[in-house]
Each structure stands twice: as structure tokens, then as C-alpha cells.
């Protein structure tokens, strides 16, 4: 092990020499770690040292027996590891934060054990409360002789499913399907204490779980369906509105028994009715009034435009852009049109497509050259031609300080509430 010392007296002397022109100046030593900076007065720092620690600093962990309130674990430290903390967390959290060791270490320091200084062979880890049928990780962070948190290690494990009371089951049948809505009829049997239903575009629900489970604190798929779903207890018609036409959906129906243990989740598949036909899909664009409208707290000039799909259009997209300039439509016409005729880059993007005629306004300054474009897909998913309407806004006394185009939010997008990183329900965690 090597140590290099930088005497602060020498450092301070150099700084004072450089700062003699300003007798009242004071210097600080700043230490930046990730995005956080800590400052010190130079005359109060006694010594700055740079230390080399040879070898990995980690505590390898394995799990040999799983119970809901206790784990049997083996922890073995590397030669340079003088201590470690240990914690148990949902595997979704581990997966989400494994590539962010600083944040994950902070989580373990707040919710894990105190620093332990001995290896454990088949030690008993208690002070935890796990859910049945769920995936978890047992995680350690190693500390060197200076108390610096270093490497993370993990052992993934799953808890067994609970023994159900009876055979809780919900029989679900499709009752109605429209362009923008659908209804199912649910009949729970006598072993069902309650059930919940969530609808999503086909093939996306597992990705939603992988993305959001850690943020909401879900430890298994059933918890997500119950947490997000429409919860019921009796026979019921359950409906969804504001859905997309011509789209495949899956409805997840999650029952639980009278001990609140989850049974298997059932899936009902359906497809909403489709707009349009197999012919060429087009969108007409009609310019409306140019007049003052409210944007924030200002009255600013707005150009109203109406977009109308034809009877062959299943869905469409639109955009209004500046015609001139290096980033304008005339310079980048192909880019604008290719971006317009795109499917959503991510699943479940709200309001990517539009389906019905729409009139909305755009905040544009006077005497501005613009282009409105739109394109539609037919029922076979084939894009039609791009409709292009050029216009110049009239002269007007009112003008915005912003020289681009402000687009009105036609819809308020649905948003999930993102909670903080979940804390596992546990008392003070101990390992003996």
C-alpha cells in the first residue's frame, strides 16, 4: 500500500503567492464527486492524501435458504475488504439501479445493516419481510480500511408462491368492443376476496413492469395489476374508454384469495374496431382565422388550422413548421416527411396518432413563412401521401418574442405518479 501526502502548507503558500494582488481574497479547495461539490477553506485543511488500495474491495454473497422473514446466506470478504453492509431489495430495483453504484450504495447505507467485519458461513439474515412469489436480491457493499464504500455484490433469489385458500378464479368474457372503448364481464368464484383489471396494448405489460416496478415498489407482477387496476369484489361489467381504434389490447385480470395471496393472472385479448379502408389514406388541411389567443399569460397571434382525414384513413399525424432557415422545411423536407410518417418509437406513447378531424391553433408571429404537413395510414397500415400547405401569416401589430412556432397541447397526456425508490418493509436488518 502506498501513500502520497500533499502538505497543505505548501499548497496554501502557492495560492497566497498567486493571490497577493487581492489581499481580501480567500481560496477554497473544492472536491467534486459525481455532480456534487464539497468545499473547504484552505487554511483549515491540514493534509490532502492520495492512497492506493491494492485488490478488489468486495463481499461475495450467496443465498442457500429462503424464508419470508429470514434468509440463510454466506458472505466472504476479499483481502482488502475490511467490512460490509448487507441489504435485501426487490430485484426490479436492483436491475434498475445496478449501473448507478453511488445511488445504490446510498440506498443500502440507509436501509441495510450496520457495517459487519466478519465473514459468515450459513449466517441467518433477519429483520426482513418478503412477499410470496416474488423476486429479490441480497446485495452487499464492501468497505476498505479507510471506510470508503467500494464494490457491490448481489445474489438473486425468489420466494415460493403462497398456498392459496381454495381456487380463486375470475371468469372474464368480452361484452362490447367499439372504436374507442371496450367492456368485459367479470364473474369471481366464491374463493375470490377481490380482483383487479388493467388494460394495455398487447405485448407491452411486461415492459411496463420492468420499467416502473422499482419506482412504485412492486415486488411481483400481481402487485402492479392490483396497484394500477380497477379493483372489484363482485360480478361486474368493467369498461375502458379513450382507447385507440384498430389496436390489439390485453386485459390482465388478477384475483387474490382471502389471505390476500395472488392467484395466477388471466389475460383477455381483444382488438378495437378499425377506422378507414384499404384505399389511399389522405388528410386535408384548411387554414382558419389568424387572431390573438391566450398563451400562458399573454395574448399572442395564433393561426388556426383544421386537419381532416378521409374515409380511408385509420390514423394520421400532422406538423406545422417554419419554411425558411437552415432548420426549416425547405432545407430539410425529406427529414420532416420521414419523421412524420413514423410509428411511435416507444410503446404506449399517448396521442402519437390522431383519428378524428381536428381544429387547433399554433402561435406564429406575423409575416412568417410556414408549411403545414399531414399524412395518414389506411386500415392495412400503408402510409398515404404527405399533404403540404404553404402559407404566410398576415401582418399584425402583436408579436411574440419567440420566433418559432408554439404548438397547442391538444390532449393532456396521462401520467403515472413516480414515487421515490421503494424501501423494503423491514426492521433493523441483522446477520448472525
C-alpha positions, -999 to +999 in steps of 0.1 A: +000+000+000+014+034-010+005+069+003+013+102-012+008+133+010+003+168-002+011+192+026-015+219+027+011+245+038+028+242+005-005+244-013-016+274+007+017+292+001+013+288-036-022+300-035-013+330-014+015+339-038-008+338-067-034+359-049-012+388-034-029+413-058-061+408-038-054+408-001-090+402+008-095+372-014-099+337+002-094+305-016-113+272-013-104+236-020-133+220-040-138+183-042-163+172-069-178+137-067-203+129-095-225+160-096-219+171-060-192+195-049-179+199-014-158+230-005-133+236+023-114+267+034-077+261+025-064+274+059-085+248+077-074+218+058-044+200+074-035+175+048-046+161+015-036+124+009-039+101-021-039+064-011-035+033-032-056+003-021-045-029-038-070-055-048-108-057-050-129-045-021-160-066-021-180-091-001-193-120-022-227-132-012-248-163-018-283-174-006-289-211+004-323-210+021-353-187+017-380-179+042-403-149+042-387-134+074-352-149+072-325-159+047-295-182+051-266-165+035-228-169+031-207-138+028-169-139+021-148-107+020-119-101-003-085-095+013-088-057+010-124-057+023-124-048+060-162-046+064-195-047+045-232-038+047-259-061+035-295-054+024-324-072+006-344-054-021-368-062-049-350-075-079-366-048-101-349-022-080-315-040-083-319-042-121-328-006-124-300+008-102-272-017-107-254+006-131-257+035-107-234+023-078-234+056-059-272+058-057-275+021-049-248+023-022-267+052-006-299+030-006-280+002+012-265+025+037-299+039+046-318+006+046-293-022+051-273-035+081-246-018+101-210-024+089-201-060+096-164-071+099-165-109+098-173-135+071-204-156+075-210-192+065-247-200+065-255-169+086-291-160+094-303-127+079-333-115+098-353-082+101-368-086+067-404-091+055-407-106+020-437-112-003-446-147-016-439-155-052-416-125-057-381-119-069-354-103-047-317-096-045-294-099-015-268-071-020-236-062-002-213-032-004-177-036+007-156-011+027-119-006+027-097+002+058-105+039+053-142+033+055-147+040+018-177+022+001-164+002-029-178-027-048-213-041-049-221-078-050-255-095-054-273-128-051-307-131-068-334-153-053-371-159-054-396-166-027-420-196-031-456-190-040-481-190-012-506-218-006-539-205-018-572-208+001-593-227-024-591-220-061-597-182-066-607-177-102-624-149-122-643-158-154-640-129-179-657-125-212-657-097-238-691-080-238-686-050-261-659-037-284-660-003-302-636+021-319-625+038-287-639+016-259-645-020-248-662-038-219-656-071-203-679-090-179-662-105-148-676-132-125-655-142-095-660-175-078-665-179-040-628-182-033-620-147-046-617-120-020-611-094-047-597-088-081-582-061-103-581-054-140-556-034-161-557-030-199-527-023-221-516-026-257-508-062-265-472-073-256-463-042-236-473-051-200-441-069-191-421-040-203-442-017-181-434-038-151-397-039-159-397-001-163-419+010-134-419-017-107-389-003-089-404+032-088-437+020-075-423-006-051-439-036-068-422-069-059-443-090-083-465-087-113-497-092-093-489-062-072-486-040-103-520-051-116-537-045-083-519-012-078-528+002-112-560-016-118-597-012-113-604-031-080-636-051-077-651-078-054-683-088-071-697-097-105-692-066-127-691-051-161-658-032-165-652-007-193-623+012-207-627+045-228-603+067-247-586+038-263-571+037-299-590+023-328-576-008-347-553-017-318-547-051-301-552-049-263-547-073-234-567-071-202-550-086-172-573-099-145-556-106-112-576-123-084-565-129-048-577-152-020-590-143+015-554-142+028-546-116+001-524-141-018-523-137-056-536-165-078-525-168-114-532-137-136-556-143-165-553-124-198-582-114-221-572-104-257-593-082-280-589-057-308-608-024-311-628-017-343-607-003-371-612+031-389-606+036-426-604+013-455-578-003-479-576+026-503-553+057-503-554+075-469-551+113-471-555+143-449-568+177-460-555+209-444-576+240-441-563+274-428-586+292-404-585+325-386-553+344-376-561+361-344-550+368-308-553+339-284-541+333-248-507+316-245-496+315-208-504+350-196-500+367-229-523+375-258-504+364-289-512+358-326-524+323-335-530+306-368-560+282-366-557+251-388-581+222-394-569+187-403-595+163-418-587+126-426-606+109-454-627+078-451-598+055-459-576+069-430-572+047-399-550+073-382-529+103-391-501+127-379-495+164-385-469+191-380-465+228-387-430+241-393-411+272-404-404+272-441-371+292-441-337+288-425-312+260-421-336+240-399-367+249-419-389+227-440-374+238-474-339+228-463-349+195-446-380+185-465-372+147-466-363+147-429-396+163-419-417+140-441-398+108-429-403+118-393-440+125-399-446+090-414-434+071-384-449+047-359-442+056-322-406+048-311-418+035-277-448+015-266-478+032-250-470+067-263-502+087-257-516+107-286-489+099-311-517+094-337-549+113-343-581+098-356-609+123-360-610+158-376-591+183-355-591+221-354-563+237-333-541+268-333-504+275-335-487+306-321-468+321-350-455+357-355-468+379-383-452+378-417-438+343-412-434+317-439-447+283-428-456+249-440-484+226-426-480+189-434-500+158-426-501+121-436-524+092-428-522+054-427-550+032-440-565+002-424-537-020-438-510+002-422-500+018-455-490+054-453-506+077-479-490+109-494-479+139-474-503+168-478-484+201-478-499+236-474-477+267-475-488+299-460-475+333-447-491+347-417-507+382-421-492+414-408-503+423-373-492+447-345-490+418-320-458+398-319-442+372-297-406+374-285-403+337-297-396+334-334-405+298-338-439+280-337-456+272-304-479+241-307-510+238-286-512+207-264-544+192-278-546+165-252-534+163-216-513+132-216-518+106-189-490+104-164-482+079-137-470+093-104-434+083-099-426+075-063-392+075-047-371+044-046-391+020-025-379+009+009-384-027+017-407-034+047-382-044+072-370-037+107-333-033+115-316-059+094-292-082+112-269-110+102-258-136+128 
